[in-house]
């Protein structure tokens, strides 16, 4: 029998906002972390893609990131208006103070963050703000895909943005939230007034 694909863990928009808005931008490391987790959600990036991300891959004028993903596949991912200003500010306030090479996300010694380090930073912050769930960085990628599809994005576009070679891989994100079910029911059922 064919093994069914498990619905991926994702966060609701409000949970992502709570997580990102609870950082203290006055602390260098927390400021970096907020920008890191924001770009992961804004672009649906994998942890490995963030670890390897360099400034030369980010086009601030056109608001796009050039990503070399799994299997050395290249893709272009846009990000939302206004985030280019945040990235520019991050570069001048944090990155120029610590960086020793072109990696966007570095620790306070200037070395690139690691995948395990990013997981640790996410766990630490979730515990600090009292989020009572096991968070992992890939949840931001899952949330990115889920929220795009929930808001009407074409599944093939989401496939491109995620860098999936197969549409069936992207289809696991087409699960329906309870709120969507209720909304669709209320809109479509003849007895609903």
N, C-alpha and C positions, 0 to 999 in steps of 0.2 A: 504493500500500500504506500501511496505517496505521502510523505510527511508534510503536514500543513505548516505554513509559515506563521510564525508567531508575530502578533501585532507588536511593533516596536514601542518602547517606552517613550513618551513625549510629555512635554510640559504645556500647560495652557498659557495663553498670552499673559494673563495676569501673574502667573507664577514666574515667568521669565522677567517681567517688569519688576516684580518684587525682588527677585534675585539681583538683577542688574542695578536697580535703584538704591540698594542697601550698601553699596560700596562707598568708602570715604575717599574722595578724590584728593584730599589733603595728604594722604599717605601714598608715597610713590608706588609701592607694590600693589596696593589696592586699586589705584588708578590704572596701572598697567593691566591688572586682572579684569577690570570692567571693560576696557577696550578689547582685550583678548576675547572674552566671552561674548561681547557684542558682535565682533566680526564673525565669530563662529556661527552665531545665530543668524546674522544678517546675510551671510553668504552660504550657509550650509556646509561649512568646511569640516573636514576630518581633523582630528588632533594632529596627525602626522603632517597635514598640509599647513597647519599653523606653526608647528615646530620648524618647518623648513621655509616658511614665508619670508621673502626678502622685499625690501622697499621697491626694487626694480620691477616687481610683479604688480605693484599697485599703481593704477593710473587715476590719480586724484581728480584730474580735470574731467574725465569721462565717467568717473565713479564706477570703475570696474577693477576686478582682480583677475590676473592671469594665473591659473592654477595648473600645476602638473600633478595629476592625481595618480591613483592606482594604475599600474601597468603603463606608466609614463604617458597617460592620455592627457592631453591639454584641453582645458576648457576655460571659458570666460564667464565670470559671474559678476553681475552688477550689485551695487549696494545702494541703500536708500539715501535720498537727498539730505544733506546736513551732516552725514557721517564723515564725509571728506574733511570737514572742518575739525571734527573731533580727532581724526587721524593725524591731521597736520599739527594740531595742538599737542597731541600725545608725542609726536616726533620731536617737537621743540622742547616740551617740558620734561619728558622722561627719557626718551630714547637717546637724545644727544648727550645726556648726562651720564649714561651708563654703557652704551653700546660700543663694542670694539670691532664689529663687522656689520654687514648689511642686514642681518636677521632682524625682523620687526619686533619679535618678543624675546626679550633677554631678561636674565635675573639681575640682581643688584650688583653682581660682579661682571656683568657684561656678556656672559655666556648665554647661548640660546637655551630657552626652556626645553625640557624633555617632555615626552608624552606622560610619563609617570608623574612628573612634577606638576603638570597641568591638572591631572586627576586629583592630586593631593590638594592643590589650591582650590579646586571646586568643592571637594569634600569639606575642607576646613571652613570655607565661607558658608556653605549650607548649614553646617552645625552651628556656626556663630550666630546666624540669623534665625535659627530654630526651624528650618525646613525639615520636616520629619519624613524624609524619603531618601532612598539611596540615589544620589545623583551621579551621573557619569557624563563626560563631555559629549559623547555621541548623542545624548538626548537632545542637545541643541540642534544637531543636524536632523534628527527625527522630527523635532518640533518645526524647524524650517520647512521641511517637505509637507508636513501635515497642515500647517497654517496656510501655505500657498494653495494647496489643493482645496482646503476648506473655503478659501476666498475666491475660488473659481479659476485658478490657474490650470491650464491644459496639462495633462499628465505627461505628454511628450516634452513640454518645456521644462517641467520639473525633472524629468529624466536627464535632460541636457545639463541643467544646473547642478545636479548631483554627480554627473559624470558616470551614470550607469550605462553599461553597454546593452543591457537587456531591460525591456519595458516591464517584464515580470518582477524584476527586483524593485522597481519603483512602485508597483501596484500594492505592495504591502502597506503603503502609506495612505491608501484609499479607505481606511477604516472610517467609520462615521461616528462623530461624537454625539452624546445624548442630546445636547443642545440643538444640533443640526436635525436630529430625528424629530424632536418636538416641533421645531420650526417648520419642517417640511410637512409634518402631520397637520399642524394647525392651518397651514396654507392650502393644503390639498384635500383634506377630508371634508365631505359635504355636510356633515353634522356639526363641524366646528364653526362657530360664529364669530 
